[in-house]
Amino acid sequence: MRIATWNVNSIRARVDRVAGWLERADVDVLAMQETKCRDDQFPEMPFMALGYEVAHVGHSQWNGVAVVSRVGLADVEIGFPGQPGWGEPLAAEARAIAATCNGVRVWSLYVPNGRELGDPHLDYKLDWLAHLREAGTQWLTDDPGAQVVLAGDWNVAPRDEDVWDMAKFEHSTHVSPPERAAFQAVVDAGYADVARSFTEGQFTYWDYTQLRFPRKEGMRIDFALASPALAARVTGAEIVREERKGKGASDHAPVVLEID
């Protein structure tokens, strides 16, 4: 089975690219982030035409997450237990959705950006990650053999080599010690970064500005963290850098896991 995650940066603008890639890539399940549309605006038909079922949550032109699957899509869950909200009044954003696909609980996650150091949005990000760790810990406590993947745009570069130049990120979010500690806490709870050993030194995101992509000035912020039982089944992974190229590309590339 092939499970992928991809921040598509507006599904309505890129549906042809995403559907075309799915058809070529032989992917069974795709977790998408930053769909940037309401549920009634999500372009389901191109995916259904390819044999995929669709689960999506989106409230506005911001955020939005989805799971599409051609191997079953059951027990859809919007948001994880304890997921904190944002805004006035506080409300849960469209940043987490899960479905069971061929026995694997696939979470599509779009972690808050954090904006800048000292911003309340960074506190929200850290709280969001802390509650995700708590929920993820409970899932493994309830069922040590659970097959779970926490896939998505984490907006954290957990190691220095996950950005093109650490000197450029001094006093920036995504690389700060609290954010890295929050990411590591999820790993320590039992969820392994299973793609890294197959894709060492590769990035998943390149800003549109300043020729970041051709200059290879990227970041590694998209991850698929697997529970122990699922991690034992991972036989390979790839970052599909080619999908960052060309007209109408997202600023992120897909990350694909091979599951035995």
N, C-alpha and C positions, 0 to 999 in steps of 0.2 A: 504494500500500500504506500502511496505517495501523498504526504501531507505537506502543505505549503502555507506560508504566511506572507502577506504583501500589503504594505501601506500604499493604496492605489491613488491617494490624493485626488479625490473626486471621481466616483464611479461613473457618473453621467458623462463626464468628459473623456473617460478612458475605457468605457465598456467594450468597445471593439478590440482594443489592445488586450484587455484582460481576458475576454472570451477567446480571442484568437490564440493567446498563449496557452490557455487551458487545453484547447483542442490539440495544440502541438506537443505540449509537455506531458500529457498523459497523467495529469494530477487528479487524485481521487477526492481530496478535500482541500479547500482553500479558505483560510481565515483572512479576511480583509479588514483594514482599518482606514479611517479618515475617508469614509464614503461620501460625506458632505451632502447628505440628502435626508429627507423624511422617508418614512416607510412607504408612503404612497408614491414617492418619486423614484424608488429604486427600480432599475431596469431589469426585472426578473426574466423576461422572455428569452433573451439571448442565452442565458444560463440554462433555463428549462429546455430550450431547444437542443442543448448538448447533453441532456440527461441529468442535470444537477437540480437538487432541491435547494431552496434558499431560505435562510433565516437571517433577518436583518433588524437592527434597531437604530433609528435615527430620528432626531427631533427637530433639526434645523439644518442650515448650511454648514454647520460645524460638527466635528467629530463623526460619529457613526461607525458601527462595526457590523460585520456579517460573517456567516459561515455558509459556504455552498459545498454540497456533497453529492457524489453519485453512488455512494456506498451506504446510504441510509442517513437519516437526520431525525433523531428522536430526542425527546425530553429537553426541548429548547428552554434555556434559562437566561433571563436578561438581568445582568448585574450579579455580582457575587455577594454572599452574606456579609453585611457590615460595610458595603461599599459606600464611602463618604460622598457627600454632595458638594456642589459649588454654586455660588451665586446668591442673590437675594430675591426671594427666599431660597434657602438651601434646597437643591434638587439634584438627584443622581443624573449625571450626564450619560450620553450614549457611548460608553467606553468599554463595555464588557458584555459578551454574549457567548453562550456555550451550547453545544449540541453533542449528542453521542452518535458517532459515525463508525459503523462496523466495530463496535466495542470500545472505541477510543473516545474519551471525553475531551473534545476540542474546544478550548477557550480562545476566542479572538479578543485581544486586549490592546487598548490604545491608552497608554499611560500618560497622564497629564504632563505637559511640557515643562512647567516650573518657571518659565519666562526668564527670570534673572535672580541672582543671589539676593536674599533679603525680601523678595516679593512674597506676598501671601500665597500666591499660586504655587510656590515651591513648598511651603508648608502643606498645602493640599496634596501635592504630589507625594511627599513623604508619608503622609497619613494614608493616602490611597494604597501605596505599596505595602505599608505596614498591615493594613486590613487584608490585602491580598495574601500576604504571608500567613496571617492567622487563618484565613479560610483554607488556603492550600494545606496547611499543617493539619487542619481538622479532617480534610478529605483523606489524607493518608493515615490518620489515626483511626478513622472509621473503617477504612479498607486499605491495608498495607499493599494489596495487590492491584490497587486502582490503576487503570491505564489513562493517564491524564497528560495533556500537553498544554502548556501556557504559552501561547504563540501570539506574537504581535510586535508592535512598535513600542519599545520600553522607554524610549527617550533617555536612556542611560548608556554611556560608554564605560563599561566596568573596568577596563584596563587601559593603561597609557597607550598601548599599541592599537587601541580601537579608535584613535583619532590620528589624522595625518601629521599633526604637529602639536604636542602638548603645550608648547610655549604660546600658541595662539589661543589657548583655552584658559589661560590664567584668569581667575576670578569669574569663571563662567559656570552656568549650569551644565548638566549632563555628565560632568566629570568630577563634581565636588565630592568630598569624602562622605557626607551624609547620603547622597544619592547612590554612590557605589556601595555603601554599607547596606542600604535598603535592598538593592538588587542582590547582594551577596546573602542577605538573610533569607531570601526566597530559595536560593541555591542550597543554603545550609538546612533549610526545611526538608530537603530531599529531592529538589528538582534540578536536574543536570542540564547544563548547556551542551546539548548533544551534538550540535552542528560544528562547534569550534574546532575540534580535532581534524575535521575533514575540510575546513575552510580557513585555516590559519592565515592571518595576515590580510584577509579580505575585508572590504567595507560593504555596507548595505545601503548607505545614504550619501548623496552628494547634493549640496545646495545648487539651485539653479544659477546663482550669481557667481561672478568672478571666475568663470571657466573652471569651477571646482571639479567637474567630472573629467574633462580631458586632462586636467593637471593631476588627476588621481588624488585629490584632496577631499577625502571622504571620512565617514564615521561608521562605526559598527554599532547600531542601536536597535536592530531588529533581531529577535531571538525566539527560539522555540525551546522552552525548558520542559523536560520530560520527567515524569514520576519514575521511580526506580524500575517498576515492572515494564513500563514502556521503553525506558532508556535501554534496557537489555535487548530490545528488539530492533534498535536502530542500527542499520547496516551501512548507511552512507548519508551524505548531505551535500548540498551545493547552494551557492549564491549565484543567481542567474544575472550576472552583470550586464549581459546583452540587452536585457529589458529596460535598462536605464538609457539606452541609446535611442536616437531617432526622434521624429516628430511626435509630439503628444505624449512623451514618456512621463511617468511618475518620477519624483526625485528619489524614490526608494527602489530597490531591486527585490525580487522574491527570494525567500529562503525555503528550500525544499528538503524534507526528510524522507529517507527511504526506510520503510518499516517492514521487517520480516513477518 
